[in-house]
Structures are given as structure tokens and as C-alpha cells.
Amino acid sequence: MTESSKPPKFVGAALAVTVWALGIGIVVLGAQKYLPPVASAHGVGIDAMLEYLLVATGGLVIIGHLVLGYFVWRTSRSSAVSPTVPGARAQKVWSVGPAVAMTLIAEGGVLVLGIPVFNQLYLQEPPADAVVIEIMAEQFTWNVRYPGPDGEFGRTDPTLISTENGIGLDMEDPAASDDIRELALFTVPVDRAVRIKLRSKDVLHSFYLPNHRIKQDAVPGMTIDVWFTPTREGEFELACAELCGFGHYQMRGFMSVVSSEAYEAWLTERGH
């Protein structure tokens, strides 16, 4: 490159600053609070895992952009291409080493923080006093059922499903007469474990409580247990997070978290 064809020195500096600013901008955008306030016991652990992942990857993004910007600035000041070629061993080290380091830093911390939460949600049994609720998803609503005073769910039969009997409840079964049924709304007590027996009537759905960091697919032909402990009173949205048909957008429900006293009063009012 001749002296006359070299770009002005400020061009390299401007490119380096642009690279650095881009890295900082990515981190600033990623650091925003996008999740709704957590409202479950295990959700604190999930948020800690996500925050670690964002901090770790954000740090790596900053480091990468700083190094890249430095090389842009440094090489822009040279009029010759360096003839130095790294050896095969050096190329392997600098190719594999950073990838291994990034994996250990980013994914290692996620596993350390995430495995206890995974164990709690999927491997541990819920407490014996957990509130048990059956929720059957269908296009495009949520059928909710409580077992009633006898503590047993009545038998269901797909051949009995109708407009009036959306879950196919067999009313000839003695355990079915006191079952409490709701549509797209269920009530639970605060600071007490809630065990959801999740089913699907037709297609694949996804049971999603954003505030409680719960997201579980409802699969036709299967009953999937998921449990959590709500820690804050209020009304929280239940959404279907799996595209399930033309009416997917309106498949919405609500979970009302109330005090223990209010929950017992609600059960009494519903004939429990």
C-alpha cells in the first residue's frame, strides 16, 4: 500500500470506536428488565440463572469487542501486512481455547445455578399438603377441576365429552359429584405448594405462568405433573405458549393467588 492510498489515520480510530460502542450498546440493551416480577419460590433461582448468563455473556461480548476494536485501530496504523503466520499448534490453541473458556464460563455457571431448580421442579415430590388441581387444555381455553371434599377426582371418559361436559366427566362415578369445575380461572393459596395435573384435550398446548417462571407443554394422551409455590398474592395471567390453532391468541386464563383464609372461604362458597 502506497502512502497516498492509505486511508487517513482517523478512519481506523473511528472504526475502532464504532466497534467498542457497538459492544457497549449490545450489553446496555441486554441489561434491561424484560421479565415480569417473580412471584414463586423457585422463580428466584431461575432469575439468578438468567442474570448470571446475561452477565457472563455480556462480559464476553465486551471483551470481544474491545479486542476487535484494538486490532482494527492497531492494523489501521500500519502500511504493511504482517508476514508472520502462526504455527499449527498456536492456531489450534487460539481456536479451541477461547471456545472452551466461553463454554465453561457461560454454561458452567448456568448448570451450577440451574440444576438445583431443575431438581426441585422435576425430581422432588411436592409437599403432602399441596393443592392439587387438574387443568385440561383445549382449543381455546383451560378446563380447571378441583377434587372436592372427598379428595378424589371423578372418572373421565372421552366418549362423554360434549358442549356441556367439556372434560367428559362421568357423573355416575361417586367421586365426580363433588368435583369443583372452573373455566380459564383457578384460585390457589399463597405460600402453599400447588400441584398441577396437566392434560390436553386435542392438540399440543403450553401452560405458561410468566410471573411464576412456569412453562410446561400439555401433550395429548399424557398427564404431566408440574408444581410450584406462589409467594405473592394477586391475579396473574395464564397464557398458552404453543401455537395451537387459529384461536391461539385468545387462549388466556388467570390464576388468583389469595390468602389461606380467603382460599378456604372460596372453597366453602364453591361447595367444598
HUTA-V412785 format. One record per helix or strand of 2 or more residues. SS is the DSSP state (~ for helix, > for strand). FROM is the first residue (numbers start at 1). TO is the last residue. Records with the same first field share a line. If there is no record, write none. Layout:
BEGIN
SS = FROM-TO ; FROM-TO
END
This chain:
BEGIN
~ = 9-30 ; 43-76 ; 88-123 ; 158-160 ; 174-176 ; 210-212 ; 248-250 ; 260-269
> = 131-138 ; 141-146 ; 180-183 ; 185-189 ; 193-200 ; 205-209 ; 214-218 ; 224-230 ; 234-240 ; 252-258
END
